[in-house]
Amino acid sequence: MEERPALKNYLFVYGTLKRGGSRHWIIENLPFLGRVKAKGFALYDLGPYPAMVPGVGVVYGEVYEVSEEALQALDWVEGVPVLYRRELIEVVFEDGFSLKAWAYVYNGSVKGFPRIEDGEWKVL
């Protein structure tokens, strides 16, 4: 029986995992595919990190190619399933090309936290 090629996993990052972010070192050696946006989400500033939740808006970030092993490790880093959940979403590149990528969606309440209106979390 012929082996099927492994499906590629993609990861959308919008906070501390982005280039320049405090946790980027975790994914810095993974293939970077470019800047993208995710529609249908809102972004909130929780202080040390942002929270992406379903809502009206666009969130901007980066997309990387990741292995299944890397995703498992990142689940632990991101506090899945308590703090965040990993969800497959559509992301769109500037040229209009889209793909499905995993994203960490916040599980908690964003009540009382400021919304990041432009959808871009600034790396400090």
C-alpha positions as a printed Julia matrix, in Angstrom:
124×3 Matrix{Float64}:
   0.0    0.0    0.0
   1.34   3.42  -0.97
   1.99   5.91   1.83
   0.15   9.2    1.64
   2.2   12.35   2.04
   1.75  13.96   5.45
  -0.66  16.86   5.48
   0.97  20.16   6.31
   0.0   22.04   9.43
  -0.01  25.81   9.49
  -0.11  28.04  12.56
  -1.47  31.59  12.76
   0.22  33.67  15.47
  -0.89  37.15  16.54
   0.77  37.82  19.9
   3.87  36.78  21.82
   4.8   34.14  19.21
   5.13  36.79  16.45
   8.57  37.96  15.31
   9.91  40.21  18.05
   7.57  38.71  20.64
   8.72  37.28  23.96
   7.93  33.69  22.9
   8.97  33.88  19.26
  12.11  31.87  20.06
   9.86  28.79  20.3
   8.97  28.94  16.59
  11.81  31.02  15.13
  13.29  28.05  13.23
   9.97  27.05  11.64
   9.22  28.06   8.03
   7.67  31.55   7.96
   5.09  31.88   5.18
   4.09  35.53   5.57
   1.76  38.07   7.1
  -1.94  37.27   7.05
  -5.27  38.37   8.45
  -8.09  36.43  10.07
 -11.62  37.77   9.6
 -14.42  37.21  12.08
 -12.33  37.77  15.2
 -11.69  40.57  17.68
  -8.44  41.19  19.56
  -8.13  42.29  23.19
  -5.15  43.46  25.23
  -4.79  41.38  28.38
  -1.53  43.12  29.35
   1.35  40.69  28.81
  -0.4   38.98  25.89
  -3.44  39.42  23.65
  -6.65  37.43  23.36
  -8.33  36.63  20.05
 -12.01  35.82  20.32
 -14.79  35.3   17.77
 -16.35  38.63  16.85
 -16.69  41.35  14.27
 -13.3   42.42  13.03
  -9.96  41.37  11.64
  -6.85  40.16  13.45
  -3.44  40.51  11.8
  -0.55  38.14  12.33
   1.88  35.7   10.79
   1.62  32.14   9.53
   4.18  29.37   9.94
   4.44  25.77   8.81
   4.55  23.52  11.87
   4.85  19.82  12.65
   2.31  17.89  14.67
   4.94  17.58  17.42
   5.43  21.35  17.49
   1.67  21.86  17.78
   1.51  19.48  20.75
   4.29  21.42  22.5
   2.65  24.75  21.68
  -0.65  23.51  23.12
   1.12  23.17  26.45
   2.78  26.61  26.12
  -0.58  28.23  25.29
  -2.46  26.54  28.14
  -4.78  24.38  26.01
  -7.56  23.59  26.83
  -7.96  25.93  29.8
  -6.59  29.33  28.73
  -6.84  28.86  24.96
  -8.26  26.33  22.53
  -6.65  25.43  19.22
  -9.04  26.01  16.33
  -8.66  25.63  12.56
  -9.47  28.98  10.9
  -9.09  30.6    7.5
  -6.31  33.16   7.08
  -5.78  35.38   4.04
  -2.49  36.65   2.61
  -2.15  40.16   1.14
  -2.41  38.7   -2.39
  -5.78  37.12  -1.56
  -4.52  33.54  -1.25
  -6.09  31.8    1.74
  -5.4   28.66   3.71
  -6.56  26.9    6.86
  -4.29  27.43   9.84
  -4.43  26.53  13.49
  -4.95  29.48  15.84
  -5.13  29.83  19.59
  -8.51  31.3   20.48
  -8.97  32.65  24.01
 -11.31  30.68  26.28
 -11.79  33.29  29.0
 -13.8   36.47  29.32
 -12.47  39.66  27.75
 -14.92  41.82  29.71
 -13.16  44.89  31.06
 -10.11  44.52  28.8
  -9.43  47.07  26.05
 -10.16  46.01  22.49
  -7.32  46.44  20.01
  -9.35  48.21  17.35
  -6.83  47.91  14.5
  -6.45  44.14  15.06
  -2.66  44.31  15.4
  -1.05  43.5   18.76
   2.08  45.59  19.09
   5.14  43.65  20.19
   6.92  45.65  22.9
